[in-house]
């Protein structure tokens, strides 16, 4: 069964900017070339380019991250078959989503994807306890950020502006209306993104489709 994608947040920057002061209770022409702000895994000249538009608070993104991405990384990215480009979008709650992205960025490129994974895997706890700030701070601490660095990180106006600018640019260029949106060699994947078999079959067909 194909899960309905999370609808993107409109005006997410305004909501995201509230994270630092809010007392949080205890998804045109396909842009397949990596931009300066994109986070990338894999060989630059890999025959397949996989672009994922995702949010750390999108439950369907978390499902792809848990059920399918480990196989994609092990069998395709780590073996040089796929270049993976991750692009950050915001979904409700936008302030938490933005803070998660900022923490991942502040952790550094070598820990970025570990932080994204940790936040997605903490979604159930985050949503059931409501302690978003405490959970994000724990993830930040585990990535080597102090409490002071965490507070500064999630209140970075330039970081929030970068997220919003990129969302607007890519939403228009790739017609992104929800997350996750997965693009394989310029073509949107419309199948079941929670199925390893369906997704890897699409990857296997991609090199021939690119020629």
HURAQUI-V76050 format. One record per residue. N is the residue number from 1. SS is DSSP state (helix for helix, strand for strand, loop for the rest). PHI is phi in radians with two decimals (* if undefined). Layout:
{{N	SS	PHI} {N	SS	PHI}}
This chain:
{{1	loop	*} {2	loop	-1.48} {3	loop	-1.32} {4	loop	-1.26} {5	loop	-1.29} {6	strand	-1.19} {7	strand	-1.34} {8	loop	-1.22} {9	loop	-1.47} {10	loop	-1.60} {11	loop	1.15} {12	helix	-1.14} {13	helix	-1.06} {14	helix	-1.10} {15	helix	-1.22} {16	helix	-1.15} {17	loop	-1.12} {18	loop	-1.40} {19	loop	-1.05} {20	loop	-1.14} {21	loop	-1.82} {22	loop	-1.36} {23	loop	-1.51} {24	loop	-1.29} {25	loop	-1.10} {26	loop	-0.99} {27	loop	*} {28	loop	*} {29	loop	-1.51} {30	loop	-1.15} {31	loop	-1.60} {32	loop	-1.66} {33	loop	-1.56} {34	loop	-1.18} {35	loop	-1.60} {36	loop	-1.08} {37	loop	-1.64} {38	loop	-1.36} {39	strand	-1.77} {40	strand	-2.27} {41	strand	-2.18} {42	loop	1.74} {43	loop	-1.23} {44	loop	-1.10} {45	loop	-1.83} {46	loop	-1.04} {47	loop	-1.20} {48	strand	-2.08} {49	strand	-1.97} {50	strand	-1.92} {51	strand	-1.90} {52	strand	-2.07} {53	strand	-1.71} {54	strand	-2.58} {55	loop	-2.30} {56	loop	-1.25} {57	loop	-1.86} {58	loop	-1.58} {59	helix	-1.15} {60	helix	-1.28} {61	helix	-1.12} {62	helix	-1.13} {63	helix	-1.14} {64	helix	-1.12} {65	helix	-1.06} {66	helix	-1.46} {67	helix	-1.58} {68	helix	-2.04} {69	helix	-1.05} {70	helix	-0.98} {71	helix	-1.22} {72	helix	-1.07} {73	helix	-1.14} {74	helix	-1.20} {75	helix	-1.68} {76	helix	-2.16} {77	helix	-1.27} {78	loop	-1.20} {79	loop	-1.70} {80	loop	1.49} {81	loop	-1.49} {82	strand	-2.28} {83	strand	-1.74} {84	strand	-1.89} {85	strand	-2.01} {86	strand	-1.81} {87	strand	-2.12} {88	strand	-1.49} {89	loop	-2.19} {90	loop	-1.99} {91	loop	-2.30} {92	loop	-1.00} {93	loop	-1.29} {94	helix	-1.08} {95	helix	-1.14} {96	helix	-1.22} {97	helix	-1.02} {98	helix	-1.14} {99	helix	-1.08} {100	helix	-1.09} {101	helix	-1.09} {102	helix	-1.10} {103	helix	-1.10} {104	helix	-1.07} {105	helix	-1.13} {106	helix	-1.16} {107	helix	-1.21} {108	loop	1.75} {109	loop	-1.04} {110	loop	-1.25} {111	loop	-2.04} {112	helix	-0.94} {113	helix	-1.24} {114	helix	-1.14} {115	helix	-1.22} {116	helix	-0.99} {117	helix	-1.09} {118	helix	-1.10} {119	helix	-1.19} {120	helix	-1.08} {121	helix	-1.31} {122	loop	-1.73} {123	helix	-0.99} {124	helix	-1.04} {125	helix	-1.11} {126	helix	-1.09} {127	helix	-1.33} {128	helix	-1.41} {129	helix	-1.57} {130	loop	1.34} {131	loop	-1.57} {132	helix	-1.05} {133	helix	-1.10} {134	helix	-1.14} {135	helix	-1.22} {136	helix	-1.14} {137	helix	-1.13} {138	helix	-1.10} {139	helix	-1.12} {140	helix	-1.09} {141	helix	-1.06} {142	helix	-1.16} {143	loop	-1.60} {144	loop	1.74} {145	loop	-1.60} {146	loop	-1.35} {147	helix	-1.05} {148	helix	-1.15} {149	helix	-1.14} {150	helix	-1.08} {151	helix	-1.06} {152	helix	-1.18} {153	helix	-1.09} {154	loop	-1.36} {155	loop	-1.98} {156	loop	-1.50} {157	helix	-1.14} {158	helix	-1.18} {159	helix	-1.14} {160	helix	-1.13} {161	helix	-1.13} {162	helix	-1.09} {163	helix	-1.04} {164	helix	-1.11} {165	helix	-1.07} {166	helix	-1.17} {167	helix	-1.04} {168	helix	-1.13} {169	helix	-1.11} {170	helix	-1.36} {171	helix	-1.07} {172	helix	-1.33} {173	helix	-1.16} {174	loop	-1.96} {175	loop	0.92} {176	loop	-1.49} {177	loop	-2.03} {178	strand	-2.94} {179	strand	-2.21} {180	loop	-1.39} {181	strand	-1.99} {182	strand	-2.07} {183	strand	-2.12} {184	strand	-1.95} {185	loop	0.81} {186	loop	1.50} {187	strand	-2.00} {188	strand	-1.18} {189	loop	-1.42} {190	loop	-1.90} {191	loop	-1.55} {192	loop	-1.47} {193	loop	-1.39} {194	loop	-1.76} {195	loop	-1.84} {196	helix	-1.04} {197	helix	-1.09} {198	helix	-1.16} {199	helix	-1.29} {200	helix	-1.20} {201	helix	-1.11} {202	helix	-1.16} {203	helix	-1.13} {204	helix	-1.11} {205	helix	-1.48} {206	helix	-1.10} {207	helix	-1.01} {208	helix	-1.16} {209	helix	-1.19} {210	helix	-1.35} {211	loop	-1.24}}
